[in-house]
Amino acid sequence: MGLLTNPSISQKAKYCRKLVKYNTLICLLLYLLGVGFFCALPDNNFSSATYFSENALLPGLVNSELDMETVTLVKSLAGELQRERENYPKGIPYPWLLAKMRRFGLETHTHNFTLNYPFGGGKRFTGENVFGILRAPRIASTESIVISVPYRPPETVHTDVAAGVPLMLAFADFARKKKYWAKDIVFLVTEQEQLGMQAWLEAYHGAEDGPRILDSGSLRARAGSIQAAINLEVQGLDISHINLKIEGLNGQLPNLDLHNLVQKLSSKNGIVAGYKQNSVNPKRSYRYQDKLYNLLSMVFSQASGVPTGNHGLFHKYGIEALTLEAVKRDKPHAQNQEVGSMLRIIEGISRSLNNLLERFHQSFFFYILVANDRFVSIGDYMPSLALMAGSLLIKAFIHYLAIYYSDDDPADGETEVKEKPKADIGYFSVGLVLLVAHSIGALAMYLPNSTAINQYLHQADLATQFGFFTLFVTVSTIAVTLPAFCSLTPINIDALQVAVLLELGTVLLAVGMLNFSLAFLLSVALVPFIILLRPTFTSSSRLLSWFCCLLLHPMTVLYLVLLGLTWSLFPELALKPLLGKALMATMDALTYSIVDSMIYGNWLFDLVSLIFIPCWILLWVLLFPKTDTKGGTKLKTK
């Protein structure tokens, strides 16, 4: 009995009871501290001014060697291209492009690719890219730079960016005459938006053999290892400002030095440039509200993991890239003075990248832009996520203590320590529920990839979007009925809750290391509910818990987000058309996420299917505890 009467054990039990009693308050306080820390990030005390970490990039800032002859060539090529486009309303004018590239001394090739679309009966789409290589005269083809332009035919629904082609070709003619290039320069014109770029990159780096959804084909020639890439989306030769697009696949970002270089060169040449720049005025606001808005704007844009331009597909291969979206003026000027400025920006970027002796490595790869000249690094923004996701891990520890200690304090004068019933945890039952929940999540990820399912949807004459939506509704219905087959005792419910808390907290922290924005938004939405979650037997509390849990289902969250976006874009719609339009948008978003996962490797759909759907199922099971009539036991101490 010496062990049971040890005063130190009684003292530890006292602290454990305090933690159990105030666990919700402690975890909510940590959550609010995390949100408050994030809101403080726009302040200058938490953000830093942008600067160059790699001095080798500075040569591009010297005086330009461009002359008016190159500017005149741009205007001449723009007129020729406009006439050629009339003959190719739905495609690329390949003969004209190939002829111009050969005329300017480039090693010119074409690249064919095929998309074997797995849905809708297995349709096939083909495309063809055109690229020319300017070999470095000073060294063997060991390294290279890519300058790309997405070509959009006249009948496209997207914004016309054909003006980037004459700019790129004119710069190719200028670069051919210079002898200081130490890297190959690849001039690439892609078809079918990001699909053409993905196919070219796969072919350049060697795609895996065997049947593939995207048959990237092969390249007849290659340059050196690609160090960096610049994608041009030029809407016209009369340029108002430049919008820098940096978000890549799965939330990856280019090295901050590359962003700073482009912004510095644009400012030097008289064109305002910046992240999400939407006017000719520099985005250097000193107001807290504006900086917080810029911060949230980047968070929402990065969270989806969808690239904002063709540059975003380079990041998967360790290549730093961004897109320069040159926005044309609303009221055109006759002289088009910005043509020379745009050419000098491209020249400066190319000369700076040409001077690099190694890959980008000195500046930040993980950051959030507060303004054009200020950023928040990973060391400054991760504490906010650590506080929110860490509250789940702390709650898991406290909940584990709650299995053995009561939260009731002993009355004054009493020395007895209340403990929970000595029931054993059913590890097999808890493990079985975990296995079933994650199996349902794996099923949700597998079904859209099943050839038999896709063939059935096509033979049943069901639209792909509606078919996938029906599949996920069916899987969700199965998940909702799971508590009827695996009702757990209170102690097993407690053990299962500890497992869910550990899994969610760990996943949020892991995701935050790769895509902070996604992990932050998920934490803001999920953590409060999970902290307040408590299985109950009262009917009113149970109904409220069920309702809140259904609202947190991934499909419900997606619908509510798109409902809000639809309402903001179409405020004139009545309620019923608004709900219907949001439902169609939800079906489309679900289908696009599946396609992005299969073709580009976007892991948002896989992450939701394998992690968050099973975690939601486990949370749903927690709300259906089995009644346990056993009482507690008391151990007396002296």
C-alpha positions as CSV (number, residue, x, y, z in Angstrom):
1,M,0.0,0.0,0.0
2,G,3.0,2.3,0.1
3,L,2.6,3.1,-3.6
4,L,-1.0,4.2,-3.2
5,T,-0.2,6.4,-0.2
6,N,2.7,8.2,-1.8
7,P,2.0,12.0,-1.5
8,S,3.8,12.7,-4.8
9,I,1.2,10.6,-6.7
10,S,-1.6,12.5,-5.0
11,Q,0.0,15.8,-6.0
12,K,0.4,14.7,-9.6
13,A,-3.3,13.5,-9.7
14,K,-4.3,17.0,-8.5
15,Y,-2.5,18.6,-11.5
16,C,-4.0,16.1,-13.8
17,R,-7.5,16.8,-12.6
18,K,-6.9,20.5,-13.2
19,L,-5.8,19.9,-16.7
20,V,-8.8,17.6,-17.4
21,K,-11.2,20.2,-15.8
22,Y,-9.9,23.2,-17.9
23,N,-8.8,21.3,-21.0
24,T,-11.4,23.1,-23.3
25,L,-10.4,26.5,-22.0
26,I,-6.7,25.8,-22.4
27,C,-7.1,24.6,-26.0
28,L,-9.4,27.4,-27.0
29,L,-6.9,29.9,-25.6
30,L,-4.2,28.4,-27.7
31,Y,-6.4,28.5,-30.8
32,L,-7.2,32.2,-30.2
33,L,-3.6,32.9,-29.7
34,G,-2.8,31.3,-33.0
35,V,-5.4,33.4,-34.8
36,G,-4.2,36.5,-33.1
37,F,-0.6,35.8,-34.0
38,F,-1.6,35.4,-37.7
39,C,-3.5,38.7,-37.6
40,A,-0.3,40.4,-36.2
41,L,1.9,39.2,-39.1
42,P,1.2,42.3,-41.4
43,D,2.8,44.4,-38.7
44,N,6.3,45.6,-39.5
45,N,7.6,44.0,-36.3
46,F,6.8,40.5,-37.8
47,S,7.3,41.1,-41.5
48,S,10.6,41.9,-43.2
49,A,11.6,44.1,-46.2
50,T,12.6,42.2,-49.4
51,Y,16.2,42.0,-50.3
52,F,18.7,40.1,-52.6
53,S,20.4,37.1,-51.0
54,E,22.1,36.1,-54.2
55,N,24.5,38.8,-55.5
56,A,25.0,36.9,-58.7
57,L,21.6,38.2,-59.8
58,L,22.7,41.8,-59.8
59,P,24.3,42.0,-63.3
60,G,20.9,42.2,-64.9
61,L,20.4,45.5,-63.2
62,V,23.2,47.2,-65.3
63,N,22.6,49.3,-68.4
64,S,20.6,47.6,-71.2
65,E,22.1,46.9,-74.6
66,L,18.7,46.9,-76.4
67,D,18.3,49.3,-79.3
68,M,15.3,50.7,-81.2
69,E,15.8,48.1,-84.0
70,T,14.5,45.4,-81.6
71,V,11.5,47.5,-80.6
72,T,10.7,48.0,-84.3
73,L,11.0,44.3,-84.9
74,V,8.4,43.6,-82.2
75,K,5.8,45.9,-83.8
76,S,6.5,44.3,-87.2
77,L,6.2,40.8,-85.9
78,A,3.0,41.7,-84.1
79,G,1.4,42.9,-87.3
80,E,2.4,39.7,-89.1
81,L,1.1,37.5,-86.4
82,Q,-2.2,39.3,-86.3
83,R,-2.6,38.5,-90.0
84,E,-1.6,34.9,-89.6
85,R,-4.1,34.4,-86.7
86,E,-6.9,35.1,-89.1
87,N,-6.0,32.0,-91.0
88,Y,-5.8,29.9,-87.8
89,P,-8.8,30.7,-85.7
90,K,-8.6,27.5,-83.6
91,G,-4.9,26.7,-83.5
92,I,-1.3,27.9,-83.6
93,P,0.1,29.2,-86.9
94,Y,2.9,26.6,-86.9
95,P,4.4,27.4,-90.3
96,W,4.9,31.1,-89.4
97,L,6.3,30.3,-86.0
98,L,8.8,27.7,-87.3
99,A,9.9,30.0,-90.1
100,K,10.6,32.9,-87.8
101,M,12.5,30.8,-85.3
102,R,14.7,29.4,-88.0
103,R,15.2,32.9,-89.4
104,F,16.5,34.1,-86.1
105,G,19.0,31.3,-85.8
106,L,17.3,29.0,-83.3
107,E,17.4,25.2,-83.3
108,T,13.7,24.7,-84.0
109,H,11.5,21.7,-83.2
110,T,7.9,20.7,-82.6
111,H,6.5,18.5,-79.8
112,N,3.3,16.5,-80.1
113,F,1.3,15.2,-77.1
114,T,-2.0,13.4,-76.6
115,L,-4.5,13.5,-73.7
116,N,-6.3,10.2,-73.3
117,Y,-9.2,11.6,-71.3
118,P,-10.3,8.9,-68.9
119,F,-13.9,10.1,-68.5
120,G,-16.8,10.6,-70.9
121,G,-16.1,7.6,-73.1
122,G,-12.4,8.0,-73.4
123,K,-12.0,11.0,-75.7
124,R,-8.6,11.9,-77.2
125,F,-7.3,15.4,-77.4
126,T,-4.1,16.3,-79.3
127,G,-1.8,19.3,-79.2
128,E,1.5,20.5,-80.5
129,N,4.1,22.8,-78.9
130,V,6.8,24.7,-80.8
131,F,10.2,25.5,-79.2
132,G,13.6,26.8,-80.3
133,I,16.9,26.5,-78.6
134,L,19.6,29.2,-78.6
135,R,22.8,27.3,-77.8
136,A,25.2,29.0,-75.4
137,P,28.4,30.0,-77.4
138,R,30.7,30.0,-74.3
139,I,30.0,26.6,-72.8
140,A,28.5,23.1,-73.5
141,S,24.8,22.7,-73.0
142,T,24.9,21.9,-69.3
143,E,22.4,24.5,-68.1
144,S,19.5,26.4,-69.6
145,I,16.8,29.0,-69.1
146,V,13.2,28.8,-70.4
147,I,11.2,31.7,-71.8
148,S,7.6,30.5,-72.5
149,V,4.4,31.9,-74.0
150,P,1.0,30.2,-73.8
151,Y,-0.6,30.6,-77.2
152,R,-4.4,31.2,-77.2
153,P,-6.2,31.1,-80.6
154,P,-8.6,34.0,-81.5
155,E,-11.7,31.9,-80.6
156,T,-10.6,31.1,-77.1
157,V,-12.6,32.1,-74.1
158,H,-9.5,33.2,-72.2
159,T,-7.8,36.6,-72.3
160,D,-5.7,37.0,-75.5
161,V,-2.0,37.0,-74.7
162,A,-0.7,36.6,-78.3
163,A,1.4,39.8,-77.9
164,G,3.9,37.8,-75.9
165,V,5.0,35.9,-79.1
166,P,6.5,38.8,-81.0
167,L,8.2,40.0,-77.8
168,M,9.8,36.6,-77.3
169,L,10.9,36.3,-80.9
170,A,12.3,39.8,-81.0
171,F,14.3,39.1,-77.9
172,A,15.5,35.8,-79.4
173,D,16.9,37.8,-82.4
174,F,18.6,40.2,-80.0
175,A,20.1,37.4,-77.8
176,R,21.5,35.5,-80.9
177,K,23.8,38.4,-81.5
178,K,25.4,38.4,-78.0
179,K,28.3,36.2,-77.0
180,Y,28.1,36.4,-73.2
181,W,25.5,33.6,-72.8
182,A,26.7,30.8,-70.6
183,K,23.4,29.0,-70.5
184,D,21.1,27.7,-73.3
185,I,17.9,29.7,-73.8
186,V,14.8,27.7,-74.7
187,F,12.0,29.8,-76.4
188,L,8.8,27.8,-76.0
189,V,5.2,28.4,-77.3
190,T,2.7,26.0,-75.7
191,E,-0.8,24.9,-76.8
192,Q,-3.7,23.9,-74.6
193,E,-2.7,26.1,-71.6
194,Q,-1.2,24.1,-68.8
195,L,-1.7,20.8,-70.5
196,G,0.9,21.6,-73.2
197,M,3.4,22.8,-70.6
198,Q,2.9,19.7,-68.5
199,A,3.4,17.5,-71.5
200,W,6.6,19.4,-72.6
201,L,8.1,19.2,-69.1
202,E,7.4,15.4,-68.8
203,A,8.9,14.8,-72.2
204,Y,11.9,17.0,-71.3
205,H,12.7,15.2,-68.1
206,G,11.7,11.7,-69.4
207,A,8.2,10.5,-68.6
208,E,7.6,6.9,-67.4
209,D,7.0,4.3,-70.0
210,G,3.6,2.6,-70.3
211,P,0.0,3.8,-70.9
212,R,-0.6,7.2,-69.4
213,I,-3.5,9.6,-69.3
214,L,-1.2,12.3,-70.7
215,D,1.0,10.8,-73.5
216,S,3.7,13.4,-73.5
217,G,5.6,12.0,-76.5
218,S,9.3,12.7,-77.0
219,L,11.5,15.6,-77.8
220,R,14.0,15.6,-80.7
221,A,16.4,17.9,-78.9
222,R,17.1,19.1,-75.4
223,A,19.0,21.9,-73.8
224,G,20.9,21.8,-70.5
225,S,19.4,21.3,-67.0
226,I,16.8,24.0,-66.6
227,Q,17.7,26.5,-63.8
228,A,14.8,28.9,-64.1
229,A,11.8,29.8,-66.3
230,I,9.9,32.9,-67.1
231,N,6.3,32.7,-68.5
232,L,5.0,35.7,-70.4
233,E,1.3,36.5,-70.6
234,V,1.3,39.8,-72.5
235,Q,-2.2,41.2,-73.3
236,G,-1.0,43.9,-75.6
237,L,1.9,46.1,-76.6
238,D,0.5,49.1,-74.7
239,I,1.2,47.9,-71.2
240,S,-0.3,49.4,-68.1
241,H,1.3,47.3,-65.3
242,I,2.6,43.8,-64.6
243,N,0.9,41.3,-62.4
244,L,3.3,38.8,-61.0
245,K,1.9,35.3,-60.6
246,I,3.9,33.1,-58.2
247,E,1.6,30.3,-56.9
248,G,2.6,26.9,-58.2
249,L,1.3,23.3,-58.1
250,N,0.4,22.3,-54.5
251,G,1.1,25.8,-53.2
252,Q,4.8,25.8,-54.1
253,L,6.4,29.2,-54.6
254,P,9.5,30.4,-56.5
255,N,12.6,31.5,-54.7
256,L,12.0,35.0,-53.3
257,D,15.1,36.3,-55.0
258,L,13.5,35.7,-58.4
259,H,10.4,37.6,-57.4
260,N,12.5,40.5,-56.1
261,L,14.6,40.5,-59.3
262,V,11.6,40.9,-61.6
263,Q,10.0,43.6,-59.4
264,K,13.3,45.5,-59.2
265,L,13.8,45.4,-63.0
266,S,10.2,46.4,-63.7
267,S,10.6,49.4,-61.3
268,K,13.9,50.4,-63.0
269,N,12.3,50.4,-66.4
270,G,9.2,52.4,-65.5
271,I,6.5,49.7,-65.3
272,V,4.7,49.0,-62.0
273,A,4.9,45.4,-61.1
274,G,3.8,43.4,-58.1
275,Y,1.9,40.4,-56.7
276,K,-1.7,40.7,-57.7
277,Q,-1.1,44.2,-59.1
278,N,-4.3,45.6,-60.4
279,S,-3.5,49.2,-61.1
280,V,-0.7,51.5,-62.2
281,N,-0.1,52.6,-58.6
282,P,2.6,50.8,-56.7
283,K,1.1,48.5,-54.0
284,R,3.1,49.9,-51.1
285,S,0.4,50.7,-48.5
286,Y,1.4,51.4,-44.9
287,R,-2.2,50.7,-43.6
288,Y,-2.6,47.6,-41.6
289,Q,-5.9,46.8,-43.3
290,D,-4.4,46.7,-46.8
291,K,-1.5,44.6,-45.7
292,L,-3.8,42.1,-44.0
293,Y,-6.0,42.0,-47.1
294,N,-2.9,41.2,-49.3
295,L,-1.9,38.5,-46.8
296,L,-5.3,36.8,-46.8
297,S,-5.5,37.2,-50.6
298,M,-2.3,35.1,-51.0
299,V,-3.5,32.6,-48.4
300,F,-6.8,31.9,-50.3
301,S,-5.0,31.8,-53.6
302,Q,-2.3,29.4,-52.5
303,A,-4.6,27.0,-50.5
304,S,-6.2,25.3,-53.5
305,G,-2.8,24.1,-54.8
306,V,-3.8,25.1,-58.4
307,P,-1.1,26.9,-60.4
308,T,-2.0,30.4,-61.4
309,G,-0.1,30.1,-64.6
310,N,2.1,27.8,-66.7
311,H,5.1,28.6,-64.4
312,G,3.5,26.6,-61.6
313,L,4.3,23.3,-63.2
314,F,8.1,23.9,-63.2
315,H,8.2,23.9,-59.4
316,K,7.6,20.1,-59.2
317,Y,11.0,19.7,-61.0
318,G,12.9,22.0,-58.7
319,I,12.9,24.8,-61.3
320,E,12.2,28.4,-60.1
321,A,9.6,30.1,-62.3
322,L,7.0,32.8,-62.3
323,T,4.6,34.4,-64.7
324,L,4.7,38.1,-65.9
325,E,1.1,39.1,-66.8
326,A,1.5,42.3,-68.7
327,V,-2.0,44.0,-68.5
328,K,-2.8,46.4,-71.4
329,R,-4.1,49.9,-70.8
330,D,-7.8,50.7,-70.9
331,K,-7.1,53.7,-73.1
332,P,-4.3,52.8,-75.6
333,H,-1.4,55.2,-76.3
334,A,-0.1,55.7,-79.8
335,Q,3.6,55.3,-79.1
336,N,3.6,52.1,-77.1
337,Q,6.7,53.1,-75.2
338,E,6.3,50.1,-72.8
339,V,7.5,47.7,-75.6
340,G,11.1,48.7,-75.0
341,S,10.6,48.6,-71.2
342,M,9.2,45.1,-71.4
343,L,12.1,43.9,-73.6
344,R,14.6,45.4,-71.2
345,I,12.9,43.6,-68.3
346,I,13.2,40.2,-70.2
347,E,16.9,41.1,-71.0
348,G,17.7,41.9,-67.4
349,I,16.1,38.7,-66.1
350,S,17.9,36.6,-68.7
351,R,21.3,38.2,-68.0
352,S,20.9,37.8,-64.2
353,L,19.9,34.2,-64.5
354,N,22.8,33.7,-67.0
355,N,25.2,34.8,-64.3
356,L,24.1,32.3,-61.7
357,L,26.8,29.7,-60.9
358,E,24.4,27.4,-59.0
359,R,20.7,26.9,-58.4
360,F,18.7,29.2,-56.3
361,H,19.2,28.3,-52.7
362,Q,20.0,31.4,-50.5
363,S,16.7,33.1,-50.2
364,F,13.3,31.9,-49.0
365,F,11.2,29.2,-50.7
366,F,8.4,29.4,-48.0
367,Y,7.0,32.9,-47.5
368,I,3.8,35.0,-47.7
369,L,3.9,38.5,-49.3
370,V,2.4,41.3,-47.2
371,A,3.1,44.0,-49.8
372,N,5.3,44.3,-52.9
373,D,8.3,45.1,-50.7
374,R,7.5,43.1,-47.5
375,F,7.2,39.4,-46.7
376,V,6.7,37.0,-43.9
377,S,9.0,34.0,-43.8
378,I,8.3,30.5,-42.6
379,G,9.9,31.1,-39.3
380,D,7.5,33.9,-38.6
381,Y,4.2,32.5,-39.7
382,M,4.6,28.8,-38.5
383,P,4.0,29.7,-34.8
384,S,0.4,30.7,-35.6
385,L,-0.3,27.2,-37.1
386,A,1.7,25.5,-34.4
387,L,-0.5,27.1,-31.7
388,M,-3.7,26.0,-33.5
389,A,-2.7,22.5,-34.6
390,G,-0.7,22.0,-31.4
391,S,-3.9,22.6,-29.3
392,L,-5.2,19.3,-30.8
393,L,-2.1,17.5,-29.7
394,I,-2.4,19.0,-26.2
395,K,-6.0,18.1,-26.1
396,A,-5.1,14.5,-27.0
397,F,-2.7,14.3,-24.1
398,I,-5.3,15.8,-21.7
399,H,-8.0,13.5,-23.0
400,Y,-5.7,10.6,-22.4
401,L,-5.4,11.7,-18.8
402,A,-9.1,12.0,-18.6
403,I,-9.4,8.3,-19.2
404,Y,-7.8,7.7,-15.8
405,Y,-8.6,10.9,-13.8
406,S,-11.9,12.5,-13.0
407,D,-12.2,16.3,-13.4
408,D,-14.0,16.6,-10.0
409,D,-12.0,18.1,-7.2
410,P,-12.2,16.4,-3.8
411,A,-14.1,18.1,-1.1
412,D,-12.3,20.1,1.6
413,G,-10.8,17.8,4.1
414,E,-11.0,14.7,1.9
415,T,-7.8,12.9,0.8
416,E,-9.4,10.5,-1.6
417,V,-8.5,10.5,-5.3
418,K,-11.3,9.7,-7.8
419,E,-10.4,7.6,-10.7
420,K,-12.3,6.4,-13.7
421,P,-13.7,2.9,-13.9
422,K,-11.1,0.2,-14.4
423,A,-12.5,-0.9,-17.8
424,D,-9.9,-1.9,-20.4
425,I,-9.6,-0.1,-23.7
426,G,-10.8,-2.3,-26.6
427,Y,-7.9,-1.7,-28.8
428,F,-9.2,-4.2,-31.4
429,S,-12.6,-2.4,-31.6
430,V,-10.9,1.1,-31.8
431,G,-8.4,-0.2,-34.4
432,L,-11.2,-1.7,-36.5
433,V,-13.2,1.6,-36.6
434,L,-10.0,3.4,-37.7
435,L,-9.4,0.8,-40.4
436,V,-13.0,1.0,-41.7
437,A,-13.0,4.8,-41.7
438,H,-9.7,5.0,-43.7
439,S,-10.9,2.2,-46.0
440,I,-13.9,4.4,-46.9
441,G,-11.6,7.3,-47.6
442,A,-9.4,5.1,-49.8
443,L,-12.6,3.9,-51.6
444,A,-13.5,7.6,-52.3
445,M,-10.1,8.1,-53.9
446,Y,-10.2,4.9,-55.9
447,L,-13.7,5.1,-57.4
448,P,-13.0,8.0,-59.8
449,N,-9.9,6.2,-61.0
450,S,-11.7,2.9,-61.7
451,T,-12.1,2.1,-65.4
452,A,-15.2,0.0,-64.8
453,I,-16.9,2.8,-62.9
454,N,-16.1,5.3,-65.7
455,Q,-17.4,3.0,-68.3
456,Y,-20.6,2.4,-66.4
457,L,-21.2,6.2,-66.0
458,H,-20.7,6.6,-69.8
459,Q,-23.0,3.7,-70.7
460,A,-25.6,5.0,-68.4
461,D,-25.4,8.4,-70.2
462,L,-24.6,10.2,-67.0
463,A,-22.5,13.4,-67.1
464,T,-19.1,13.0,-65.6
465,Q,-19.7,15.8,-63.0
466,F,-23.0,14.3,-61.9
467,G,-21.6,10.8,-61.8
468,F,-18.7,11.7,-59.5
469,F,-21.0,13.8,-57.3
470,T,-23.4,10.8,-57.0
471,L,-20.4,8.5,-56.1
472,F,-19.3,10.8,-53.3
473,V,-22.9,11.2,-51.9
474,T,-23.1,7.4,-51.9
475,V,-19.8,7.1,-50.0
476,S,-20.9,9.8,-47.5
477,T,-24.2,8.0,-47.0
478,I,-22.3,4.8,-46.1
479,A,-20.2,6.8,-43.7
480,V,-23.2,8.3,-42.0
481,T,-24.6,4.9,-41.3
482,L,-21.4,3.6,-39.8
483,P,-22.3,4.3,-36.1
484,A,-25.2,1.9,-36.4
485,F,-22.7,-1.0,-36.9
486,C,-19.8,0.1,-34.6
487,S,-21.2,1.7,-31.4
488,L,-18.4,2.0,-28.9
489,T,-18.4,2.2,-25.1
490,P,-17.4,5.5,-23.5
491,I,-13.8,4.4,-22.7
492,N,-13.4,3.2,-26.3
493,I,-14.9,6.5,-27.5
494,D,-12.2,8.3,-25.4
495,A,-9.4,6.2,-26.9
496,L,-10.8,6.9,-30.4
497,Q,-11.0,10.6,-29.8
498,V,-7.3,10.6,-28.7
499,A,-6.4,8.9,-32.0
500,V,-8.3,11.4,-34.1
501,L,-6.8,14.3,-32.3
502,L,-3.3,13.0,-32.8
503,E,-3.9,12.3,-36.5
504,L,-5.4,15.6,-37.3
505,G,-2.9,17.6,-35.3
506,T,0.0,15.8,-36.9
507,V,-1.4,16.1,-40.5
508,L,-2.1,19.8,-40.1
509,L,1.5,20.5,-39.0
510,A,2.8,18.3,-41.8
511,V,0.7,20.0,-44.5
512,G,1.6,23.4,-43.1
513,M,5.3,22.7,-43.9
514,L,4.4,22.3,-47.5
515,N,1.3,24.5,-48.0
516,F,0.8,26.7,-45.0
517,S,-2.2,28.4,-46.5
518,L,-4.2,25.2,-46.8
519,A,-3.2,24.0,-43.3
520,F,-4.1,27.4,-41.8
521,L,-7.6,27.6,-43.4
522,L,-8.3,24.0,-42.4
523,S,-7.2,24.8,-38.8
524,V,-9.4,27.8,-38.6
525,A,-12.4,25.8,-39.7
526,L,-11.8,22.5,-37.9
527,V,-10.0,23.1,-34.6
528,P,-12.8,25.0,-32.7
529,F,-15.4,22.3,-33.4
530,I,-13.0,19.5,-32.5
531,I,-12.0,21.3,-29.3
532,L,-15.7,21.7,-28.3
533,L,-16.7,18.2,-29.4
534,R,-18.0,16.2,-26.5
535,P,-20.2,13.1,-26.8
536,T,-23.5,13.7,-25.0
537,F,-26.7,11.9,-24.3
538,T,-29.1,14.9,-24.1
539,S,-31.2,15.2,-27.2
540,S,-30.8,19.0,-27.8
541,S,-27.0,18.9,-27.5
542,R,-26.8,15.8,-29.6
543,L,-28.8,17.4,-32.4
544,L,-26.6,20.5,-32.4
545,S,-23.4,18.3,-32.5
546,W,-24.8,16.3,-35.4
547,F,-25.7,19.5,-37.3
548,C,-22.3,21.1,-36.8
549,C,-20.5,17.9,-37.8
550,L,-22.5,17.6,-41.0
551,L,-21.6,21.2,-41.8
552,L,-17.9,20.2,-41.5
553,H,-18.2,17.4,-44.1
554,P,-15.8,18.2,-47.0
555,M,-18.6,18.2,-49.6
556,T,-20.7,20.6,-47.4
557,V,-17.7,22.9,-46.9
558,L,-17.0,22.9,-50.6
559,Y,-20.6,23.7,-51.4
560,L,-20.8,26.5,-48.8
561,V,-17.6,28.1,-50.1
562,L,-18.8,28.0,-53.7
563,L,-22.2,29.3,-52.6
564,G,-20.5,32.4,-51.1
565,L,-18.4,32.9,-54.3
566,T,-21.4,32.5,-56.5
567,W,-23.4,35.0,-54.5
568,S,-20.5,37.5,-54.7
569,L,-20.2,37.1,-58.5
570,F,-23.9,36.9,-59.2
571,P,-25.7,39.0,-56.6
572,E,-28.7,39.5,-58.9
573,L,-29.7,35.8,-58.8
574,A,-32.7,34.7,-56.7
575,L,-32.3,32.1,-54.0
576,K,-33.3,29.0,-56.0
577,P,-31.2,29.7,-59.1
578,L,-28.3,30.7,-56.8
579,L,-28.4,27.4,-54.9
580,G,-28.6,25.5,-58.2
581,K,-25.7,27.4,-59.7
582,A,-23.6,26.7,-56.6
583,L,-24.5,23.0,-56.8
584,M,-23.3,22.9,-60.4
585,A,-20.1,24.7,-59.4
586,T,-19.5,22.1,-56.7
587,M,-19.8,19.3,-59.2
588,D,-17.4,21.0,-61.5
589,A,-14.9,21.7,-58.7
590,L,-15.0,18.1,-57.6
591,T,-14.4,16.9,-61.2
592,Y,-11.5,19.4,-61.8
593,S,-9.8,18.3,-58.5
594,I,-9.9,14.7,-59.7
595,V,-8.6,15.6,-63.1
596,D,-5.8,17.8,-61.6
597,S,-4.8,14.9,-59.4
598,M,-4.6,12.4,-62.2
599,I,-2.8,14.6,-64.8
600,Y,-0.8,17.2,-62.9
601,G,-0.3,15.5,-59.5
602,N,-2.3,18.0,-57.4
603,W,-2.6,16.2,-54.0
604,L,-5.6,18.2,-52.6
605,F,-8.1,15.6,-53.7
606,D,-6.0,12.7,-52.4
607,L,-5.3,14.5,-49.1
608,V,-9.0,15.1,-48.5
609,S,-10.0,11.5,-49.5
610,L,-7.3,9.7,-47.5
611,I,-7.1,11.9,-44.4
612,F,-10.0,14.4,-43.9
613,I,-12.9,12.2,-45.0
614,P,-11.8,9.4,-42.6
615,C,-11.2,11.9,-39.8
616,W,-14.7,13.3,-40.4
617,I,-16.1,9.8,-40.2
618,L,-14.4,9.2,-36.9
619,L,-15.7,12.5,-35.5
620,W,-19.2,11.4,-36.6
621,V,-18.8,8.0,-34.8
622,L,-17.7,9.9,-31.7
623,L,-21.1,11.5,-31.5
624,F,-22.8,8.1,-31.0
625,P,-21.4,6.7,-27.8
626,K,-22.8,3.5,-26.3
627,T,-24.5,3.9,-22.9
628,D,-22.3,2.6,-20.1
629,T,-24.0,2.1,-16.7
630,K,-20.8,1.3,-14.7
631,G,-19.9,3.7,-11.9
632,G,-16.6,5.0,-10.8
633,T,-14.3,3.8,-8.1
634,K,-12.5,5.6,-5.3
635,L,-9.1,4.9,-3.8
636,K,-8.5,6.3,-0.4
637,T,-5.2,7.7,0.7
638,K,-3.9,8.4,4.1
